Amino acid sequence: KGGSDKLLTTVLVAGSAALLGGVARPFLDQPDPQSWPYIAASVVLQVVYYALLARAYQDADMSQAYPLMRGCAPLLVAVFSVYWLGEPLSASAWLGIAIICGGILGMAGRGLAGSPGLGLALGNACVIASYTLVDGVGVRLSGAPVAYGQWIFLLSGLVLLAWALAQSLRRTALAGYLARNWHYGLIGGFGTIASYSLALWAMTLAPVAVIAALRETSILFATAISALILKERLSAVRIAAACVIALGAVTLRLP
């Protein structure tokens, strides 16, 4: 969000994650062959996610777009996991869904309503839910959750980098942008690869919907970062809505 060129910043983050994944790959057990179709599907979805993320941050504040993207995703994962993964939902899970919906309506009703950022954020929530469900199945089949994640980061990062290099204007700007912002790429890449690798490993130990919900407590951290570092102005309604979404994400899978 803080980069002057949102798409190139996204390419730097994804490229750094690919670099880290490539370095780690030779030292890890390789995923079982039956998980490779899921890796391929996840790579496609991850590339779409990065593209929508860059555009959403261009059109809307991070404190608006991020809670919508991350707050809707566990709701979708919970609903579809009932049918696809056969994981039933408890009464508290349905309560969590209702709380998330309320938070989403509160967030969308202020500032994003009618803007392109709203559609992009909600569309990306569908992409997040899709790759979460795909990876929930794939990582269990892989037998090597860490390596499964490294392959996803390596391949999706290479695709984004190749796309940027294929465009003359982006190719010209990329070298200079890399020289000025390489540290942001490394920090973002490390955060991305570490956080999702932990989530993938956790999905082998607990229901996917549980992990998808608990991940979204990051909404609170993102809201704090948008205020303290990006200096975005947060209204009381926006803060309350972000807290409600995070509360719903936790309540979603309480016993």
N, C-alpha and C positions, 0 to 999 in steps of 0.2 A: 504493500500500500504506500509506503514511503518513497518508493522509487519514482523518478521522473517519467520513465517508460515502464508501464505496468507489465507489458508483455515480455520485454527483454529481462526485466527483473525476475519474472516467472521462469524464463528460460535459464537464467543463472542459477536459480534455486534448484530446478529440476536437473540441470546439468551437473551441479555439485553433488546432488544425491546420486546421480548415475556414476560419477567418479568414485564416490565412497563405496557404492555398491559393487562396482567393478574391482576395486582394490580388495574388498572382503571376500568376493566370490570364490577365489581359488582355495581359501582356507575353510570352506563350509561344505557340509554334505549337500549333494544335489537333490532337488525335488524329484519325487517319483514321477515317471512319465505320464501317469494318468492325470496329474495336476496341470500339465502344460496347456491344455485348452483353456483352463481357467486363468492361467497367467496371461495368455494372449488376449482374452476378453478383458481382463483387468487393465492391461496396458492401454487398450483402446479407450476404455472409460476414463483412465487417469489422464490421458492426453486431452480428452474433452473437458474434464474437470479443470485442468490447469488453464485452458483457453477461456472457459467461462469465468473462472476466478479472476483472471486478469481484467476481463471486461467489466465484471461486477464491481471491482474496486475502482475502476475508472469512472463509473457512473454513480457510485453511492459511497457513503461513509462506511468504513470498516465496521464501526459499532452498530450499523444497521444491517449491512449485507451479511456479515459473518454469523450473527445469531440466527438469521433466517435460514441460511444454508445449513448450519450445523443443528439447529433446533428442529427443523422439519425432517432431517434424515433419520433419526432414531424412530420417529413415528412411523415412517414408511417401512423401515426395517422390521419393526415389531409386527406390523400388519401382515407383511408378505412372508415373514418367517413362520407364521402360523400355517400357511398353505404350502410353502416351498420346502421349509426345513422341518416342518412338523413339530415346532416348539410352541406349546400352548401358552396363552397369556393369562396371568392371574388377575384378580379384581384390581389390585394395586397398579398393575401394568396399564389397564384401561383408564384408571384414574390419572396416571402419568400422561397418557395420550391427551386426555381432556385438558390437563394443565398446560401442556405444550401448545395445544391449539390456542388457548387463551393468550399465552405469551406471544405467539406468532401474530395473532390479530392485533395485539397491542403494539408490537413493533412495526408491523406493516401499515398500521393506521396513521403513523406519524412520519412524514417526510418521504417515504418510499412509495406511497400509494399513487398509482398512475404513472410512475417513472419506469424507464427501462431497467433500472437496477432491481426492481421488484421481481420482474419476470426472470431475469438472469439468476437471481439468488434462489428463487424457488425451483427453476430448472436445474440448477446445480445441486440442489438438495436431492433431486431424483437421481442424478448421476452418482452422488455420494452413496445413497442407499443402494444403488445397483452394484457398485464395485464392492461395497461392504458385504452384500449377500453372496456375490460371486467369490470373493476371497474367503468368506466364511466356510464355503464348501471346499474351495481349492486348497486352502492351507491345511485342512484336515486330511486331505488326500495326499498331500506332498510328503508328509513325514519329516519335513525339514522347514519349519516355519520361518526361520531367519533367512535361509537361502531363498525361499519362495519370495520373500519381500525384496531381497536384493536384486533378483532378476526383474521384478516389476519396475523398480527404480532405475535400473540400468537401461532397460529397453525403452521405457517411456521418456527418460531423459534424452536418450539418443535420438528418438523421433522428434522431439521438440527442438533439439539443437540442429538437426538436419533441416527441419522446416525453416528455422531462422536463417540458416546459411544459404538456403535455396532462394531467398528473396534478396535482391541486390541491395535495397535500401536497408534492410535489417542486417545484412552481412557487413555493410560499411559501418553501421553504427555499433555493431556488437563488440568489436575489438576495443573501441574507446570506452564503451559502457562497462565492459568487463574490467578494464584497467582502473576505472573509478569506483566500481561497486563490487569487486570480487569478494570482499569480506562479508557483504550482506548475503551473497550467494552461498558462501560456505556456512554461515550461521543458519540460514534458512534450510539449506540442504541437510545439515546435520540434524536440525530439529525435526524435519520431515521424516527422515529415514529412521531416527531413533523412536519417535512417537508411534509411527505406524508399525514398525517391527514389533514393538511391545504389544500393540493391539492385536496383531496377527498371532503372536504367541499366546496371548490371553484367549483368543477365539478357539484354540485347541483345548482349553481347560474349562470353558464356561459357554453358555448359550450366546450366539452371535448378538441377539438383541440386548443382552445384558451389557456386553462390551460396547456396542454402538451407543447405548444410552449413557454409560458412565464416561465415555470419551467426551461427551458434549458438555461436561462441566467446564471444559476449556472456554466456553462462552464467557464465563466470568473473567477469566484471565485476558481474553481478547478485548473485552469491554474496558478493562483497566488499562491495557496497553494503548488502546485507541485514545484514551483521555490523557494519560501521563506522558506518552512518548509522541504520539501523532498530534496531540493537542486538539483533538476533535471536541466540540462542545456537546456534552451529554445532558439532555433534559431529564427531569425526574421520571417522566413516562418511559423514556428509552432505557434508563437504568433499571426501573422496575420490571419492564418487559423482559430484559435480558436475564434478570434474576428468576423470573417466573419460568422462562424456558429452561434454565439450568435446573431449577427445582423439579420441573416436570420430567426432565431427562433422568434424574436420580430416582424419582418416584416410580417411573415406568417399570422398573424391575425390582422393586422392593418385595420381600416375601409377603 
